[in-house]
Amino acid sequence: MFGLIIKGALTLGSLLFTIFLFASGSWGWGIMFIFITAILGLFIFRNENLIMAALQLRQQNMEKAKKFLGRIKQPQYLFRGQRAYYFFLMGHVNSQGSSMGQVESYFRKALSIGLKKDYDQAMAKLSIGAICLQTGRRREAESMLNEAKKLDTKGMLTDHIKGLKKQMGRATSQNQMRMAQMSKGKRGKMK
């Protein structure tokens, strides 16, 4: 919250100084300060730590991404869209080290707050579906995969969705094999 107030004060000061420059006749400096004011205004609506974390995540550098996300101490003060992407990135960063329940809660929070892009919603639902499959909740995993398939209009996640559906098929056949081994291949006697 304190950082947002500082950013707002700097943007307002820069805007006032830009107006002063135009009023005093310094057009060249005024035009330059328009760009500076625009950049400062952009940082009010876009959190620089989220931008850097997304960049590090794209480069597969999880430690640096986690460091940038750790700098955001109070995510409740972020704007709604930024808060959704904060939880979305936290889910991706913690997907390898944290518990499945914690990662699933991050993705569910991101979806409930509202991710803007369909691709991001599909990715979050695909991740929740994979977690549900690993924890043995097959029906929920199927519904999440179907929703992810509907949201993936560009077909960027089709390979991942097909891979998870194959894993679901194998999980069913492995359970059937276990049941057959337990009954030693014998069918139950009908009375």
C-alpha positions in Angstrom: 0.0 0.0 0.0 2.8 2.4 0.9 4.5 1.7 -2.5 1.3 2.5 -4.3 1.1 5.8 -2.5 4.7 6.7 -3.4 4.1 5.7 -7.1 1.0 7.9 -7.2 2.7 10.8 -5.7 5.7 10.5 -8.1 3.3 10.3 -11.1 1.3 13.3 -9.9 4.5 15.3 -9.3 5.8 14.4 -12.7 2.5 15.4 -14.3 2.5 18.8 -12.6 6.1 19.4 -13.6 5.2 18.5 -17.2 2.4 21.0 -17.2 4.8 23.6 -15.7 7.3 23.0 -18.4 4.7 23.5 -21.2 3.4 26.6 -19.5 6.9 28.1 -19.2 7.6 27.4 -22.9 10.1 24.5 -22.6 8.4 22.3 -25.2 11.3 19.9 -25.7 11.6 19.1 -22.0 7.8 19.0 -21.7 7.6 16.3 -24.4 10.3 14.3 -22.7 8.5 14.5 -19.4 5.3 13.2 -21.0 7.1 9.9 -21.6 8.5 9.9 -18.1 5.0 10.5 -16.7 3.5 7.8 -18.9 6.1 5.3 -17.6 5.5 6.2 -14.0 1.7 6.0 -14.6 2.2 2.5 -16.1 3.9 1.3 -12.9 0.8 2.2 -10.9 -1.3 -0.2 -12.8 1.4 -2.8 -13.5 3.5 -4.2 -10.6 7.1 -4.4 -11.6 7.7 -7.4 -9.4 5.0 -9.4 -11.2 6.5 -8.4 -14.5 9.9 -9.5 -13.5 8.6 -12.8 -12.0 6.7 -13.6 -15.2 9.9 -12.9 -17.2 12.0 -15.2 -14.9 9.3 -17.9 -15.1 9.4 -17.8 -18.9 13.1 -18.3 -18.7 12.6 -21.3 -16.3 14.5 -19.6 -13.5 12.2 -20.5 -10.6 14.4 -19.2 -7.8 14.5 -15.7 -9.2 10.8 -15.7 -9.9 10.1 -16.8 -6.3 12.4 -14.0 -5.1 10.5 -11.4 -7.1 7.1 -12.7 -5.9 8.4 -12.7 -2.3 9.0 -9.0 -2.6 5.2 -8.5 -2.7 4.4 -8.5 1.0 0.7 -7.7 0.9 -1.0 -9.0 -2.3 -4.4 -7.9 -1.0 -3.4 -4.3 -1.9 -2.8 -5.2 -5.6 -5.4 -4.4 -8.2 -7.8 -7.3 -8.8 -6.2 -8.5 -12.1 -2.7 -8.2 -10.6 -3.8 -10.2 -7.5 -5.1 -13.0 -9.8 -1.8 -13.2 -11.7 0.1 -13.1 -8.4 -1.7 -16.3 -7.3 -1.3 -17.8 -10.8 2.4 -17.2 -10.7 2.7 -18.4 -7.1 1.0 -21.7 -8.2 3.5 -22.2 -11.0 6.6 -21.3 -8.9 5.6 -23.5 -6.0 4.4 -26.4 -8.2 7.6 -28.3 -7.7 8.5 -27.7 -4.1 5.3 -27.2 -2.1 2.4 -29.5 -1.2 -0.2 -30.2 -3.8 -3.0 -28.7 -1.7 -1.2 -25.4 -1.4 -0.5 -25.2 -5.2 -4.1 -26.1 -5.9 -5.3 -23.4 -3.6 -3.2 -20.8 -5.4 -4.7 -21.8 -8.8 -8.2 -21.8 -7.4 -7.7 -18.4 -5.9 -6.4 -17.1 -9.2 -9.5 -18.5 -11.0 -11.9 -17.2 -8.4 -10.4 -13.6 -8.6 -10.5 -13.8 -12.4 -7.7 -14.4 -14.9 -8.2 -12.2 -18.0 -6.9 -14.4 -20.7 -8.6 -17.7 -21.7 -5.2 -19.3 -22.2 -4.2 -18.5 -18.5 -7.6 -19.9 -17.3 -7.0 -23.1 -19.4 -3.5 -23.4 -17.9 -4.8 -23.0 -14.4 -7.6 -25.6 -14.9 -5.1 -28.0 -16.5 -2.8 -27.7 -13.5 -5.7 -28.3 -11.1 -6.8 -31.3 -13.2 -3.3 -32.7 -13.0 -3.3 -32.3 -9.2 -6.7 -33.9 -9.0 -5.5 -36.8 -11.1 -2.5 -37.3 -8.8 -4.6 -37.2 -5.6 -7.2 -39.7 -7.0 -10.1 -37.4 -7.8 -10.8 -38.6 -11.3 -14.2 -37.0 -11.9 -12.9 -33.6 -10.9 -9.8 -34.1 -13.1 -12.0 -35.0 -16.1 -14.2 -31.9 -15.6 -11.2 -29.6 -15.3 -9.6 -31.1 -18.4 -12.8 -30.6 -20.4 -13.1 -27.0 -19.3 -9.4 -26.4 -20.2 -10.0 -27.9 -23.6 -13.0 -25.5 -24.2 -10.9 -22.5 -23.1 -7.9 -23.5 -25.2 -9.2 -22.0 -28.5 -5.7 -21.7 -30.1 -4.8 -25.3 -29.4 -1.6 -24.5 -27.5 -2.4 -27.0 -24.7 -3.7 -29.9 -26.7 -0.6 -32.0 -26.2 -0.7 -31.6 -22.5 -4.4 -32.3 -22.3 -4.0 -35.5 -24.4 -1.1 -36.6 -22.2 -3.2 -36.2 -19.0 -6.1 -38.1 -20.6 -3.7 -40.9 -21.4 -2.6 -40.9 -17.8 -6.2 -41.2 -16.8 -6.7 -44.2 -19.0 -3.6 -45.9 -17.6 -4.7 -45.1 -14.0 -8.0 -46.9 -14.7 -6.3 -49.9 -16.3 -3.8 -50.1 -13.4 -6.7 -50.2 -10.9 -8.4 -52.9 -12.9 -5.2 -54.9 -12.9 -4.9 -54.5 -9.1 -8.4 -55.7 -8.6 -7.8 -58.7 -10.8 -4.6 -59.6 -8.9 -6.5 -59.3 -5.6 -9.2 -61.7 -6.7 -6.5 -63.9 -8.4 -8.3 -63.8 -11.7 -11.4 -65.5 -10.3 -14.8 -64.2 -10.6 -17.1 -64.0 -7.6 -19.5 -66.9 -7.2 -23.1 -65.9 -7.9 -25.7 -67.2 -5.5 
